[in-house]
């Protein structure tokens, strides 16, 4: 009887082990966090590093997300080849390897969606760091960002960096990040503090962050407003006051920015110069809106009088 019981226990243990082995991913299978290097012979434009996200997928710009978690490297290569054939039907080979696991940590402080430490399997670009931190806030002074780098045995080094071109895709800083760097994105008010008015544009009224916006030279009005936190919902886009000095004399104009936004009219987006002043007017409430408070107040007063008379009777 005792021997039969031992046999049953052994059988159950063996079955449990087999089930656990079948549920687990095979040894060497791709898992979230892995970094893969994809090389496509003859198509260097398709070569890239791929990071497996928490959902087990990689992002291939040309074809979108491809789920690779649980596959072997060989199986993943076949999967990627099949997907890439949607844009390159004659594609024959995709070489896929697992990159060495190296962790890079960059700290992001200031006006971003999620300040704190962000980690990468490979050395990230500035854009990847800003994106991983949730992107810049509306009050971010992208032109005055800086990288603080700790150098062993010396004081930390501060590297100024202009992120304004990164966000619109026009230019990318040449500064290469290092493990342990800190990226600081200051608030617009902080970034322009101390900027002489002759070197900036005074922006106030219906904008997110009224301030002196630093500009290097003639800058389109729309760009100036975006650096001041963008127009608020209450901004009157048809009535923007602009004061500009001509031959030593201040001259004022009313700009209709809506004509630029609606029709692309360049007159609605003039070049603003250092030393200029811009005031974004606020939309005025209509007569019905402005009189609504009076009407409500009058009705309340009449009701109070009526109640008082009834109580007196």
Secondary structure, DSSP 8 states (H G I E B T S, - for coil): -HHHHHHHHHHHHHHHHHHHHHHS--TT---TT-EEEEE-TT-GGG-EEEE--TTSEEEETTTEEEE-TT--HHHHHHHHHHHHTTT-TT----EEEE-----EEEEEEESBSS-EEEEESS---HHHHHHHTT-B-TTB-GGGEEEEE--TTS--EEEEE--HHHHHTS--------TT-EEEE-BHHHHHTT--GGGEEEEEESBSS-EEEE-SS-EEHHHHHHHTT-B-TTEEEEEEEEEEEETTEEEEEEE-HHHHHHH--GGGS-EE-TT-EEEEEE----HHHHHHHHHHHHHHHHHHHHHHHHHH-
